Amino acid sequence: MEINLGGLALDIDFHPSKELVTTGLINGDLHLYSYAANALPQRLLKVRAHSDQSCRAARFIDGGSAIATCSPDRSILTVDVVTGSPKYRLENAHCDPISRLINLDETTIATGDDEGCIKVWDTRNRKRSCCNTFHAHRHYISDITFCSEGSKLKLLATSGDGSLSVYDIRENKVQAQSEFSGHDLLSVVIMKDGHRVVCGSQIETLLLYSWGCFKDCSDRFRLYRNSVGALLKLDEDTIITGSEDGLISLVGMLPNRIIQPIAEH
């Protein structure tokens, strides 16, 4: 499947139960497409989500009934999947431009900004108030992921300051932070049933951390001649990587190996 968006895409997300995909563009637009086997994708929505700035992130929330976006204009917008009409816009959600947004569950999202601040929000709250605020990093938040450790929800983030951080949401505290790697960390996934954390970096290398031992990475795996800006976990042993040169590859972890390139932009 290939879709001509007509502009540079900054983020993409698939619907949790339907054959829908959404993307945020550098011109501030939000697109929604339907897709199916042996059929051309159809654009269902085109929304001017952020008129003066880029749409840096797009995520399905509330069980897929809405899409949340964020922007350097510091706002968070949610739109209805069916009509494209705004459900709410939270102005000045951060003090600095928002760089990342993910959904933790159907009703909880986390956002990070260009100065290293992370906030957690409950989308059911009519006042759209912030539940948690963390400020462990000195530079932009490049990626965020999460996992459950027993009864505790953990948030992990990578930053342009070259470090990985771990947060305990229920206790509202920074649990751990790695040493500064000297290069931007750009992406993060949790692998091996929660025992390993993999980070993509600016220096074409994957950094592997053992869970609970976040001070320094336990292994490094060099992939390409370009930075690894995107990681997607396929299963507990395999990830899909996206590099700056447009190459998308299937990569096995522990043992570390490049299985095969699968696409290229």
ChimeraX attribute file (.defattr): number of C-alpha atoms within 10 A of each C-alpha:
attribute: neighborCount
match mode: 1-to-1
recipient: residues
	/A:1	9
	/A:2	6
	/A:3	11
	/A:4	7
	/A:5	12
	/A:6	7
	/A:7	11
	/A:8	13
	/A:9	20
	/A:10	16
	/A:11	19
	/A:12	18
	/A:13	17
	/A:14	17
	/A:15	19
	/A:16	14
	/A:17	8
	/A:18	10
	/A:19	13
	/A:20	21
	/A:21	21
	/A:22	24
	/A:23	25
	/A:24	31
	/A:25	25
	/A:26	18
	/A:27	19
	/A:28	23
	/A:29	22
	/A:30	29
	/A:31	22
	/A:32	23
	/A:33	17
	/A:34	17
	/A:35	16
	/A:36	11
	/A:37	8
	/A:38	7
	/A:39	9
	/A:40	12
	/A:41	18
	/A:42	13
	/A:43	16
	/A:44	16
	/A:45	18
	/A:46	14
	/A:47	17
	/A:48	16
	/A:49	29
	/A:50	24
	/A:51	13
	/A:52	12
	/A:53	18
	/A:54	22
	/A:55	30
	/A:56	27
	/A:57	28
	/A:58	29
	/A:59	24
	/A:60	26
	/A:61	24
	/A:62	16
	/A:63	13
	/A:64	17
	/A:65	15
	/A:66	21
	/A:67	26
	/A:68	26
	/A:69	29
	/A:70	33
	/A:71	27
	/A:72	21
	/A:73	20
	/A:74	19
	/A:75	20
	/A:76	24
	/A:77	20
	/A:78	24
	/A:79	22
	/A:80	16
	/A:81	19
	/A:82	11
	/A:83	11
	/A:84	20
	/A:85	14
	/A:86	16
	/A:87	12
	/A:88	15
	/A:89	17
	/A:90	15
	/A:91	11
	/A:92	13
	/A:93	20
	/A:94	21
	/A:95	13
	/A:96	18
	/A:97	21
	/A:98	30
	/A:99	24
	/A:100	24
	/A:101	29
	/A:102	24
	/A:103	21
	/A:104	20
	/A:105	13
	/A:106	16
	/A:107	14
	/A:108	17
	/A:109	20
	/A:110	23
	/A:111	25
	/A:112	30
	/A:113	27
	/A:114	23
	/A:115	22
	/A:116	23
	/A:117	22
	/A:118	27
	/A:119	18
	/A:120	22
	/A:121	19
	/A:122	19
	/A:123	19
	/A:124	12
	/A:125	12
	/A:126	8
	/A:127	9
	/A:128	14
	/A:129	14
	/A:130	15
	/A:131	15
	/A:132	17
	/A:133	17
	/A:134	16
	/A:135	14
	/A:136	21
	/A:137	22
	/A:138	15
	/A:139	18
	/A:140	25
	/A:141	29
	/A:142	24
	/A:143	27
	/A:144	26
	/A:145	19
	/A:146	21
	/A:147	14
	/A:148	11
	/A:149	10
	/A:150	7
	/A:151	7
	/A:152	12
	/A:153	15
	/A:154	20
	/A:155	21
	/A:156	22
	/A:157	27
	/A:158	30
	/A:159	29
	/A:160	24
	/A:161	21
	/A:162	21
	/A:163	26
	/A:164	32
	/A:165	20
	/A:166	22
	/A:167	21
	/A:168	18
	/A:169	19
	/A:170	12
	/A:171	12
	/A:172	12
	/A:173	15
	/A:174	17
	/A:175	16
	/A:176	17
	/A:177	20
	/A:178	17
	/A:179	15
	/A:180	16
	/A:181	15
	/A:182	12
	/A:183	14
	/A:184	23
	/A:185	30
	/A:186	26
	/A:187	27
	/A:188	28
	/A:189	23
	/A:190	22
	/A:191	23
	/A:192	15
	/A:193	10
	/A:194	14
	/A:195	12
	/A:196	19
	/A:197	22
	/A:198	23
	/A:199	26
	/A:200	29
	/A:201	27
	/A:202	21
	/A:203	17
	/A:204	18
	/A:205	19
	/A:206	27
	/A:207	20
	/A:208	24
	/A:209	23
	/A:210	19
	/A:211	13
	/A:212	12
	/A:213	13
	/A:214	20
	/A:215	16
	/A:216	17
	/A:217	19
	/A:218	13
	/A:219	13
	/A:220	14
	/A:221	17
	/A:222	16
	/A:223	20
	/A:224	15
	/A:225	13
	/A:226	17
	/A:227	21
	/A:228	28
	/A:229	21
	/A:230	20
	/A:231	22
	/A:232	15
	/A:233	17
	/A:234	13
	/A:235	12
	/A:236	15
	/A:237	15
	/A:238	20
	/A:239	21
	/A:240	20
	/A:241	23
	/A:242	23
	/A:243	22
	/A:244	16
	/A:245	13
	/A:246	12
	/A:247	16
	/A:248	20
	/A:249	20
	/A:250	19
	/A:251	20
	/A:252	18
	/A:253	19
	/A:254	13
	/A:255	8
	/A:256	16
	/A:257	14
	/A:258	18
	/A:259	14
	/A:260	12
	/A:261	13
	/A:262	11
	/A:263	11
	/A:264	11
	/A:265	8
